[in-house]
Amino acid sequence: MRKIKILIADDHPMFLGQLKEFVEKLDWGGGEVIGAVEDGRALVEATRTLQPDLILTDISMPGLNGFEAARQIQKIDPLCKIIFLSMHLNTTYASEAFRAGGSGYLVKSSAATELQEAIATVLGGLPYLTPILKHQGSVFSGKSHDKAPPEGS
């Protein structure tokens, strides 16, 4: 069985390094971090060259935000799973993440075990939404994560 190729993107080097280290230490044996980048344009380019199975990305990054990068990535590889890791604790950002092609959304203040759960859920073919947002209302309108984003987003 081949390992899941994971690409990580965040514009904060310390967080990026810690996330990479955490993912590499996950006790599931099924994945390897194949790259880590600090902006949206680099994320799109790394997706082209490295062909990851899973991307963990921030939303707010220089050059190209995570939403727009995800839209471009979905055109390059529609099977690639994208989990957004964000500081934004609201359903507006989560909804936009799914419309942009995301498979999962969790906040950076989540427990490390939640990231492992999100990865397992998304790789299992289901969308993942951090439980802390579930009480705020649905971020899914039908299959919103499969639809085109609204104009001007």
N, C-alpha and C positions, 0 to 999 in steps of 0.2 A: 504494500500500500504506500503510495507516495505521500509525502508531507504536504500540508496546506501551505502555500506561499503567502506570506503576510507582508504588506507594505504599510508603513506608518507615516502620518503627516501631522506636524504641529509646529507652529512658529516660535514656541518657547523651548530652547535647547535643553533645559534642565528637565522639563516635563517629558519631552521627546525621549531623552535618554532613559529616564525612569520607566516610561511605558515600554520601551524596547526591552529593557532588562526584565520587567515583569512578564511580558509575553513570552520571552525566551525561557522563563522558569516555570511556565504553566505546566501542571502535571497531567498532561493529556497526550503528550508524545506525538501529536499529529500535525504540528506546525513549526515553521521556521520563519524568522523575520529576514526578508530578503532585501530590505531597504528602509531608510528613514530619511524623509525630506522635510524642509522647513517652509515651503510655500506651495500654493495651488498649482502654479505652472509646472513646478518640478514634479508635483504629484502626477499630473497628467502625463508628462514625459516619461516618468519612471514606470507608469502603468503600461505605456507602449512598449518599453524595452524589457521590463521585468515580468510582465504578464502575471500579476498576483491573482490569487483566488479570493483574497480578503483584504480590504483596506480599512484601517482605523484612522479616521481623520478629524481634525478640528474644523470648525466652521470659519472662524475669523483668522484669516491668514493673508499676508501681503500678496500683491500681484493678482491673485485669483482666489476668491473665497471658496470654501469647501462645497457650497451648493453648486456653484458654476463648475467647479472641477468635477463634481459627481456627474453632472449632466454630460460633460464631455467624455468622461470615462465610460458612461453607459453607452455612448455611441461607439467607442473603441471596443469595449467588451461588455455586452449586456449581461453576461453570466457572472461577472465579478460582483461580490458582495461588499457593501460599504456600510460600516458602522460609524456613525457620527459620535464623537466625544466632545461635549460642549459645556461651557459654564452657564449657558442659557437654560434656566429652569422654567420654561413655559411651552405651551402646546403650539404656539405660532411657529417657533423654530423647529419643533419636532415635526409638525405637519409639512413644513417646507422641506425638511430633510427627506421625508418619504416621497414627496413629489419630485424631488431632484434625483431620485433613484436609490435612495438609501434603503438598507434592509434593517437597520437598527439605530436607536438613539438612546444614549445615556449621558448623564451629567458627570462632569469630572469629579464632583464631590462624592460620587458613588463609591461603595466599597469595592475593593479589588476583586472580590469573589463575584460581584455583579458583572464585571467585564468578562470573566470566564463564562458565566451563564449566557451573556449576550452572544458571545462568539459561538458557543455550542448551539444556541437557538437558531441563529442566522445560518450557520453551516448545515443545520438540519432542515432548512428550507422555510422557516417561519420568520415573520418580522419580530423584532424585539423593541419594546418601549420600556424605559426605566419605570419601575413601579411608582416612583414618587410623582409621576405625571398622570398616571392612570385615573386618578380621582378628579382631574381637572377637565375631563371630557375627552371625547374621541379625537384622535389626530388623524384617523383614517376615515375618508369619505368613500365608501366602497373600496376600490382597489387604488386609492390615490397614489400609492407608491409606484404604480405602473402607468400613470397618466402623465401627460406633458405638463410642465409647470405653467402657471399663469403668466401672461404677458407682463413684462417689466420687472420680473423677479430677479 
